[in-house]
């Protein structure tokens, strides 16, 4: 059977980095890791193709070739899913779907023939046996959470690396915390499960053998969900990198209690794990209590961020506005916190209520839900799919003001400079590119200088920022240019949201 695996498209968000990727001529931030893992679980005798709509269109030739189409998606991809399913059914193809989008919303996709609900490692083989025998059922529900030793090396040979800025690896699933707005516990459990360090080394060997050199993200929901397991992996990663001349730079997601783990931060540096995304959410203590973010209540958040930065790591932060307990001052509080902590890339979103979360159940019982989430809480007023305690128009206007203040060029460059000035020395050893590598980076730098230094408003702030870094921190000029490119993306997304926010109407 010829299997076509399709990753649907999604709208622009902070997280897809579209406007920054244009400078380096990449089409997407990362490939669809889940879909590539599913591809590796299919029978070796099946011809397989992957179509990622983030980098290429789904053509008639693709559909003519296929016997069955496998779709994996998140909520933000739901509109594209419907278009893909309609095209597939128009060709009489069997459609199989799985992923977070379908966990609770599968009844809303009648064109799908078979749903794989839950993690694929154990339930997919049962479906494949039934499909071969001609008795496949409409719904397959995973009965337990699989041992990740069953997870194969993803089918990396099915994509073209040059389309992507970064590749991805998963070490664990699940999170020991249970924040009210998050569905990770519902999807993957509260007790994290892990691959062995040997499995991770095998995946990295495969990427290395295929020629990848560059950034890799550990897409774990909380890389330090089990500190001893994280330590074991980091020791393995450090040795692996050293033996091969440090071909990769890693980044990941973690909880703020990382600041209390100096050994882990040291090992991260030595493994070339150079940046972490922290779910900070809010500086408002009452809002943290409301959403059950207890790990953030136990530390001084500004000091935690500064401690992680002082250990040579770059911190990105996720923030949410719209909690019931948010004070009237929340907009000023968020901006003040982000500036004090010197977090360059602060992804601030409106609170969005997804099915499968404790928040969804609570607001439904209170009669405050207004519909399904869009999955995009950073550039879409439709993300606010509930009746907030604060006046809706005031909330949206205040949110727009936060983004505009954070990504106004002078304010942004000031924050980046504070970070570059305060970040501690990194123990990481980055692979130094030779002359061919430097030559490849030159066109991207020229595009950044042209766009931000000549064509865009804020060019005076841009040149002033680079001059200040060059005079005081010349070794950080490359990082300064990269942050400038990221700031351009955030500014573009902010402008789009601000325009939508000004025309928003009550739901």
Secondary structure as UniProt FT lines:
FT   STRAND          3..7
FT   HELIX           14..16
FT   HELIX           18..21
FT   HELIX           22..24
FT   HELIX           33..41
FT   TURN            44..45
FT   STRAND          48..52
FT   TURN            53..55
FT   HELIX           60..65
FT   STRAND          68..72
FT   HELIX           75..77
FT   HELIX           78..90
FT   TURN            91..92
FT   STRAND          94..98
FT   HELIX           100..105
FT   HELIX           106..108
FT   TURN            110..111
FT   STRAND          114..117
FT   HELIX           120..133
FT   STRAND          139..141
FT   HELIX           148..150
FT   HELIX           156..158
FT   HELIX           161..163
FT   STRAND          166..169
FT   STRAND          172..173
FT   TURN            180..181
FT   HELIX           184..188
FT   STRAND          193..194
FT   HELIX           197..209
FT   TURN            210..211
FT   STRAND          214..218
FT   TURN            223..224
FT   HELIX           227..243
FT   TURN            244..245
FT   STRAND          248..254
FT   HELIX           256..260
FT   HELIX           262..270
FT   TURN            271..272
FT   STRAND          273..281
FT   HELIX           285..291
FT   HELIX           294..297
FT   HELIX           301..310
FT   TURN            311..312
FT   STRAND          314..321
FT   TURN            324..325
FT   TURN            328..329
FT   HELIX           330..341
FT   STRAND          346..350
FT   TURN            355..356
FT   HELIX           358..365
FT   TURN            366..367
FT   HELIX           381..383
FT   HELIX           392..407
FT   HELIX           409..422
FT   HELIX           435..450
FT   HELIX           451..455
FT   TURN            457..458
FT   HELIX           459..472
FT   HELIX           474..476
FT   HELIX           477..502
//
